[in-house]
Amino acid sequence: MLNVPTPLLVTSVTLLISAVLCLLLEGAGVQEGFKKIGNKPHIALLTFLSIAGVALYSLSAPVSFSNPIFAFDQAAKWAIFFSCLMALFCLILSMLQSRDLRQERGEKYALLLVALLLVIVMCTLKDILYFTICVSLWTLIMMALAAFDNYHQLGSEVAAKIFIKASFLLLSMATAIAFSYLCSGSTQFASIANAINDPLNATLGKIAWSFIWILVLSFFDVAPFFWFHIDYLDGTSSYLSTAFAMGSFIPGSIILLRMIEANQIAGNASPILLNFLGFFAMLSMLIPGFMAIDQRRIARMAVYLFMLQPGLWLTLTLANANLSQATPFMFFMFLVNVAVAIPGVILGLNFLKIPAHLEMTWEDYAGAGRKHPFIITAWLISLSSLVGVPGTLGFYIRMSALKNLFLNQYFLSGIIMILSIIIGTAPVARLAVFLFAKSPHYEFSSLHPTKHTVFLFSCAVVLIATGMLPQLLWQLIAILPNHD
């Protein structure tokens, strides 16, 4: 019988009950003939309260639980909290887009709640078998939401592409699980890492461990495995893009950390592993930036800048002589950057309406900064934090990584980090020129009400404040109960 941590059990039951209630309320509404969005605010309110309740509960939950399958430690606690914050943002965007289409579906909210539940479970796992099950279910939900996405014409095509990658990913995971059982009789990260030290099972252990590393890096969108995910983030509605980023970046980062810690405890932190991870880290710091420069559509450029984040976290973990030293402070800061900057960028992309026949290219957005200077500035701050422009949280994180890289004599990785900042800044600077230096071609109209404009400004303020005073937020967090 599984020994599940109490906080995970409480959040799982809460989200499952809420999802069932959403379906029941949807069914009751259909029977009564309530088909307008105005008649269904109770479903959105239930979803909001459920996610907010889980987020607040995760802040006060104890963090001492750990067994070979689950771990509810400080890293899991913060991963769950920031996943909930991004889920709340998904809910807001979903409500806005439903109003545009004049339709609302309770099933969509139920699926979002279940997707969040799977993300939370993934954040506590230390077992490749259960991780595979969660990834499979989460992928099915994302495919279903994309296929029935009426807000974007490419939904069905994107779902088909995700199905192709998911099939390959799950087949590879099944192979990794098979080798794991052969070498250790278990699918737990710690057991597989220890099997490498056993002369009788060393070969099978290395094969299984290598497969798992590739699979986790692929799920985390480390270069060059992110191509299909680019289409999902760019080819679906904004709330789905946010949900996909939440389900990929946050669990991927903590699973990667679990594997590195298991490898270190087993005494397998060899130069080969460090070079292996360093190679993928350098690819992930360079390729997305180069691809962003070459994009003609601003939304696709922004998505490539999202893909710099896995490389940043992988570099952060490698920047320490003791790999586990990347937590908890730097992991917390990384999650703040992901959970605030990505929603800020997506909200900025959706703030301005342009004629429907346009493709949101550089020229289409020319002069938008003259019409809405404060909004566009806040949007650019979120973009800047993703690439590490000085003064933002992203820059502070990269400087912390650079300091440790050079102290530990990882000079090549440090140079790559500097090049990544320069290359990533180029498309953002080019966009700023188009937004402020050129005359507008079209009349831009505001899409979001005032409260969502405030949210966009709040994202920019958080990124600047934490970039300038990073320790202040951490000291404020330290007063929370059960904070280590």
N, C-alpha and C positions, 0 to 999 in steps of 0.2 A: 504494500500500500504506500502511495506517495505521501511523504511528509511535506505538505505545502505550507509555506509561511503564512501566518494569520493575516498580515496586511494584503498579501496577494489573494487570499481566499475572500476577504471582505470586498476588495475592489472587483473581483471577478463576479461574485454574486450580485453586487450592485449593478454592474453594467449589463449582465445577462437579464436581470429582472426588468431593467429599464428598456432594453431592446424588445422584450416580449410585450411590455406595456405599450410601446410605440406601435407595434403591429396590431394589438388589440384596439387601440384608439383609432388607428387607420381603418380597420375593418368596421368599427362602429360608425365612423364618419361616412364611409361609403354606403352603408345600409341606410343612413339617414339622408343621403343625398348631398352631403357637405363636400363640395368639390373645389371651392374657392380657397385661395390661400388664407384669406381673412378668417375663415372658419376653423383653421387648424393651428393657432398659435400655441395651444396646449402641448402639442407634440414637440415643437421646438423648445418650449420652456422645460418640459420634462428632460429632454436631452441635455440642455444647458445645465440644469441643476444636478443631473447625474454626474456629468464630467467635472463640474466645479467641485462637487462634493468629494469625488475621488482625488482631485488635485489637492484639496485642503487636508484630507485624511492622510495622504502620502507624506505631507510635511511633518506631521506629528507622530507617525508610526515608528515603532522601535526598529533599529537597524542591525541587530546583533545576530539575526538568523542566518545560518549557512549549513548546507549539507551537500553531498556530491552532485545533486541535480539542481537545486535552487540556492540562490543567495539573495537575501534582501539586505544589502549593505548600503553605505552612503551613495555609491555610484548608482545603484538601482533606484534609490529613492529620488535622486535628482532626475534620472532618465524618465521615470514615471511622471514626475511633476511637469517637466517641460513637454512631454508627449501630450499631457492633458491640455496645456496651454495652446499648443498647435492644433489640437482637436477642437478647442473652443473657437479658434480662428476659422477652421474649416466650417464649423456650424454657421458662423456669421456670413461667410461668403456664400454658403449654400442657400441661406435664406434670401440673400440679395438676388442671386441668380434665379431662384424660384419665382421671385416677384417679377423679374423681367419676363419670364416665360408664362406668367399667370398660372402656375401649377405648383403643387406641393405634394410630395409623396412621403408617407410615414415610413415606408420600407427603406428609403434612403437613410433616414436617421438611425434606424435599427442596424443597418449594415455598418454605418460609421461607428456605432457603439461597439459592435462586435470586433471591428477592425482595431479599435483602440484597445480592447481587451487583449487581443492577440499580441499587439505591440508591448503591452505591459508585461505579459507573460514572457515574451522574448527577452525583455530587459532583466529578468531574474534567472535565466537559464544558464546551466553549465553542462548541457548534454546535447549532443548533435542530433539524436533521434527526436527528442521533443522539439528542438529547434526546427527540424525539417517539417514536422507536423504543423507547427505554427506558421512557418513560411508558406506552406502549401495552402492552408486555409486563408491566410491573409492575401495571397496572390489571387485566389479565386474571387474574393470579395472585391479587390481592386479591378479585376477583369469585368466583373458584373456591373460595377458602377460605371466603368468606362463605356461598356457596350450600350448601356441605357442612358448615356449622357446626351440629353437632347439639346444642351446648350452649345455643343461643339460638334462640327460635322465630321471630325476625324475619330470620334469615339470608338466606332467598331473596328477601324483599322488599327488603332492603338491597342485595343484589347487582343486582336489577333497577334500582334507583334509580341506582346507580353506573354501570350500563351506559348509562343515558340521558345522564348528564352526560359520561361518557367519550366517547360518540359525538359530542356537540356539541363537546367539547374537541378531539378528533382532527380533526374536519372543519375547525375553525378553524385548527388547526396546519397542515393541508394547504394552506389558503389562504395562510397566512403564508409557508410554504416556497415556494409558487409566486411570490409577490411578491418574495421574497428573491432567487430566481434571476433574475427579470426585472431587478432593479435592480443586482445586484452579481455575478451568476453564481456565487454561493456562498451557503451557509447558516451561515457562521461569524459570530458576534456582531460581531467587529471589522470584517469586510468590509461588513456591513449598516450599521453605524454610520458607517463612512467614506463609504458611498454617499450619505448624506444631504448631504454637502458637495459632491457632484458636481452641477452645475446640470442636467445631462442626466437624471440619475436621482433627483433630490432628492424628487420627488413620490412615485414608487414606493417609494423608500427610507423615507420617513416613514410610508407606509401599512404596509409590512412591519414596520417597527420598532414601530409602534403595536399591530399585531396580536400581536406577540411579547410586548410588555409586558403586554397584557391576559391572554394565555395563561399567562405565568409567574405573574402575580399570582393568577390563578384556581387554578393548581396549588398555590400556596403558601397557599391558604385565606385570602387577604386579603378582608375584607368588601367587597362583599356576595356574594362567590362561594363562601361556605363552606356553603351550606344542605344540599347533598347529603352533604357530608362529615360534617356533624353527625349524620345518620342512621347513617352507617357507624360512627362512633366510639361512638355510644350504642346501636346496635342489633345489635352483634356481641359475641362473646366478648372477654374482657379482653385476651387475647394478640393478637387481631386488631386491637383498638383501638390497642394499643401499636405494632404493626407499621405500621398506617396512619399514625399520628402520626409515626413514624420516617421513613417514606417520603415524607411530605408536607412536614414542617417543616424537616428538615435539608437535603435537596437543594434545596428551594425557596429557602431562605435563601442558599445559596452560589451558585445560579444567578442569583438577583437581584443578588448582589454582582458576579458576572462581567459582567452586562449594564451595571451602573452604571460599572464600571471601563472597559469597552469604550467606553461613551458618553463618558466623561471623556477618554480618550486621543484620541478622534476630535474632541474640542473641541465636543461637542454638549450640554454641561450647561447648557442654557438655562433661564430662569425658567419657561417653559412646562412643561418636564419636571419641574422641582422642584415646581411647583404641582400638577401631575398626580399625582405620587407622594405629595405631602403630603396631598392630598384623600383618597386611599385609606388613607393612614396614620391620619388622623383618624377615618375611618369604622371602621377596624379597632380603634381604641382605645376607641371608645364603644359601638358596636352590641352586641358580645358581652357587655359588662358589663350593659347594660340588659336583654338577653334572659335573662341568668343570674338576675336579680332576679325575673323573672316565672315561673320554672320551678317546678313542684310536685314533680318528681322530682329527687332529689339527683344522680343520675348525669348527667342531662341538664344540670343546672346546672354541674357540673364540666366537661363537654365545652365549654360556651360559654366557660368561663374558659380552656380550652386555646386558644381562638381569639383570645385577646388577644396571643398570642406573635408571630404574623406582623406585627401592627401595631407591636409593640414593636421588632422588628428593622428594619422599614422606617423607623421614626422614628429609630432609632440611626444608620442610614446617612445620613439627611438632616440629622442634628444636627451634622455636621461640614462646615465650609466646603469642605474637600477630602474628597469622598465616600469615597475609599478608606481614609481614616484610621480607619474603623470596625474595621479588622483590624490585628493579629491578636488583641489582648487582649480587646476587647469582643466579638468574634465567639466567642472561647473561652468567655467568661463566659455569653454567650447560650446556647451549646450545653450548658454545664453545667446551666443552669437548665432547659432543655427535657429533657435526658436524665436528670435526677434528679427534678425536681418532677413531671413527668407520670407516670412509673412509680410514684412515691410516692403520688400521688393514686389511681391505678388499684388499687394494692395495698391502700390503705386502704378503698376501696369494696368490695373482695372479702374483707376481713378478717372482717366480721361476717355471720353468717347470720341471716335473719329468716324468718318463715313464708312458704311459697312463694306464697301467694295475694296477698301484699302487693306494692306497686309501688315500694318504697324511697322513699317520700315523706318530707317533713320530720317528720311525726308518727310515722312508722314507726321513725325513728332517734332519737326523743326518749329522752333518758336514757342513751344509749349511753356517753357520757363518764363517767357515774358507775360503770358496770360495768367499763370499760377506760380509765381516765383517761390513762395514759401512751401507749397506742396511739392513742387519738383525738387527743391533743395532737400527736403526730408527724404524723398525717394532716393536721391543720389547718395545720401548718407548711408542708407541701408545697402546700396550696391557697393559703396566704398568699403564698408566693413567686411563684406564677403571677400574682397581682394586684398585688404590690408593697407588701405590708405592711412597715412599718419593722422592721429587724433581719434581714431575709431577703436572699438574693442578688437576688431580683427588685426589691427596693427600691433596692439599690445600682446596678443597671443603669439603672433609671429616673432616679435622681438624676444619674448620669453623662450621660444623654441630656438631662435638663433643663438642666444646666450649659451644655452646648454649644448647645442651642437658644436660650437667652437671650443667650449671648455672640454668636451669629450673628444675633440680632434676629428669630428665629422665635417671636414672642411668642404668636401664636395656637396654634401647635403645642405650646408649653410649657403653656399653660392647659389644652389638651385632655389633655395627659399627666397633669396634676394631677387633673382631673376623672375621668380613667380610673381612677386609683388609688382615689379616693373611691368611685366607682360599683362597682368590682370588689370593694372591701372590704365593701360592704354585704351581699351574700349570704353571704360567709364569716362575718361577725359574726353574722348571723341564724342560721346553722347552728350556730355555737358556743353560742348561747343554747339552741337546741333540744337540743343534745347534753349540756349540763352543767346547765342550770337546770330542766329538766323531769324528771318521774319516768318511769322506763322502763315501756313497755307490754308488752314481751315479754322472754323470756329470750334473750340474745345468746350465741351459742357461737362459739368461735374456729375459723376455717377453716384457717389456715396453721400449720405447725409452728414451732418456736422459731427456726429459721434464717431463716425469712421474716419473722418479727417483728423480728429483728435487722436485716434488710435495710430494713424500713420506718423503724426508728430511724436507720439509717445515712443514709438520704435526708434526714431532718430535720437531722441533725448537719452534713452537708455544706452544706446550704442556709443554715444559721445561721452556720457557720464562715466560708464564703466571703463571706457578706454582711457579717460583721464585719471579716474580714481578707482582703479580696479579692486583695491583692498577694502574700500568703503562698503560695497555691497556684501562682500564676504563677512565683514564684521557685523553687519546688520542681520545676516542670515544666522550667525552664530548664536543669537539669542533665542532661536526657535527651540522647542523641546526636542529631545532626542537627536540633537545635532552634535556630530563628532568633530 
